[in-house]
Amino acid sequence: MADRGVVYIVWGEKIKPILQRSIASVHNLHPELPIHVETIAPDSTLLDKARMHRLTPFEETVFLDSDTVVLGRLDYGFDMAARHGLALSICECPWGRRYGGLEGDIVEYNTGVLFFTEKAHPVFDAWEACARDIDSSILFYQGTRLVRMPFNDQAGFAKAVDDTGFNPFVLPFNWNFRPLWHRSFFGPVKIWHDYADPPAHVTQWSQNQSDPGAIIQYADLGPRPDGQ
């Protein structure tokens, strides 16, 4: 078993071009890392991500959603997972109670970038156990229209972290940068998480800001592309 590696979970055909973009970005920054792509049944859903700890062949894993682009070295994320068992970023919407099955101030994490080892298997076992039972629907507004997402994987994950009392290492959102909501940041973006390509100036900025001697600076992406 390799010490460290990258895992993707994919289903359906439309994801293939965007997956190749992500894999190329890993090779560019981490040519030494093995990559495992787990192709599951075409009718799978986000809820099947809860099985990822059973699908990795690595002792230390980073799971990446297919729409991610790696812009910087990931060593620190692996190191923190080795130390704590799980390293991740809080979701751009941190309130787990937006789901029908959660309440109170439970924190929602973004499961699109997860560094983990076997120390975190109790969390993953709990996630897998509740993923299909918890009400993970979300009510939200599109403009002035109220719409409903029927299910999402992150509700079960939030419940699993809370139920097990596991204390993950929280990485800043630079490690799971969601440009539709994260419009400003300091220093380098480590992982860009969006179907749109990272702008050339963000890639260059992150490269420059990754230099150990660089003075950490503030950057602003400007207004959202949808004008909201």
N, C-alpha and C positions, 0 to 999 in steps of 0.2 A: 504494500500500500504506500502510495506517495505521501510525503509529509504535507505538502500544500498544493491546492489546486482550485480550479474554478468550475462551478457547476451551473448549467442552464437546464431548465425544464421547458420543453416546447410541445405544442400540439397544433395541428392544423397546418396549412400550407402558407398562409399569408405572412407568417412570421419569419420565414427563411431569409429574405434580404436584410431585414433589420438585425437579425441574429448575426449574420456575417459581418456587419458593421461593428457590432460589439466584440466579437471574437478578434477581429483585426486590431481593435484598440488594445485588447489585452496583450496580444502578441507584440505590439509596438512598445509597450512599457514593461512587460514581464515575459520576455521570450522563454524564460526558464520554467514557467508554470504550465503544467499539464491542464488540459481542458476536457471536461466530460459533458457531453450534451445528451440528456435523457429525453427521448421522444416517447411520450405517453399517448394514450388513446385519443383519436381525433375529437371525440365528444367530451373530452375532459374540460374542466373549468378551473378558475382561480383557486377553488377550494382544494384542488389536488396538490397545490404547493405545500400543503401541510405534511406531505410524505417526504420532503426533501432530505431529511436526515437518514432515511432508509436508502436513498438513491445515490448518495455521494460515495465515491471510492477513496476519499482522502481523509487523513487524520485531522487536517485543518482545512476548512472549506470556506470559500466565499461564494455564496449564491448570488447570481446577477440576473435580474430581469433582462429579457432580450432587448429592450429598448434603452439600455444603458450604454454609455461611452466612457471608457476609462481614460482620464486625462492626467493622472499622476500615479506614482508608485503607491502600492497598497500594503507595504510591509507593516506599517503601524496598525492597520486594521487586523491583520493576521496576528500580530504580537498581542493585541488586546484580547482577541478571542482566545489565544493560548493561555493568557493569564486569567481571564474571567469566564471563559466558556462561550460568551456571546457578545458581539459588538455590532452596533446598529445605530441608526438615526431615528429620532422622533419624527412622526409623520408631519407633513405640512399642516394638516389639521390634527392637533394633538388630543382631541376630545373623543374618547371612545364612546361616550354616550350618544353620539350621533347615530349609532346603530340601535336597532330595535331591542337587541338582547343585552345591552350594557347600560349601566347607569353610574351616577356619581362622577368622580374625577379620574377614572381609569385612563391611563395614557395610551394613546394609539401610536404604534411604531410603524414605520414604512418597511414592508417586507420585501421590497425590490432589491435591497442590498443587505445581505446578512452574512457576517463572518461568524463561524461557529466551530466548536469541537464537540466531542462526546460528552463533555461536562454539561452541555446544554440539552442533552437528550430528554431530561424530564419535561422541559418546556415543549419540545417538539412532540413528545408523546401526548401531552395534555392538549396541544393544539390539534393534533390529528384526531383525538377522541371527541373534541367538541365542535370541530369545524363545520360539520353538516347538521348539527343539532341547534346551535345558537342562531337566533334571528340576526343575520348580518345584513339586513336590508337598510338602506339609507334614504331618507327624504332630503331633497336639496332643491335649491332654486336654479333654474336656467333662465336668467333674466327675471321676469316676474312670474314665470310658470313653475309650479311645484311638480317635481318629478320624483320617481322612485327607482333606485338601483336595487334589484332583487337580492343580491348577495355580494359579499366581498370577503376575501381571505383574512384581512387584517383584524376583523372583529374577534375571530377565534384566537388569533395570536395574542392580542391584547388580554383576552380573558386568561389564556394559558400563563402568560407572564405574571398576571395578578394572582391567579389561583395557586401557583407554585411558589410564589414569593421570591422568584429568581431575580437577581439584581444584575442586569446586563450592563456592559460598558457602553455609554452613550457617546457616539461620535457626533461632531458638529455637522450641520446639514451640507457642508461642502462635500461630504462623503456620499451624499444621496441628493444631489442638487436637482430640484424640480423647477425649471425656469418659468413655468406658467404662474407659479406662486412665489418663488424666491426671486425677487427682482434686484436684490443687492447683496453684497457679500464682502468679506475680507479675505485676502490671500488667495491661494490656488483652489480651484474647483477640482476635486479628486475624481468624482464620478458624476457625469452629466446624465440625467434620467429623463429622457423625453424622446418622442419619435422624430422630432425635428433635429437636424444636425447641430452640434454646437457651433456658434459663429467662430470664424477664424480668429477674431480678436480675443475671444474667451480662451481658446486653445493656447494662443500665444501668451496671454496674460498668465494662465495657469503654469505654463512652462517657466516663464520668467520668475513668478512668485514662488516656485518650488526650489529655486536656488537657495542653498543654505545661508548665503550672505545677503539675500534680498530683504529690503525693508518692507514689511507687510503693509499693504495698502488696501484702500476701500475701492470697490467697483460697483457700478450701477448699470443694470441692463436697460433702464428706461421703462416707459409704459408697456403694459402687456400688449401682445400683438392683437388681442381681440378688443382692445380699447377699454376694458373694464377695470 
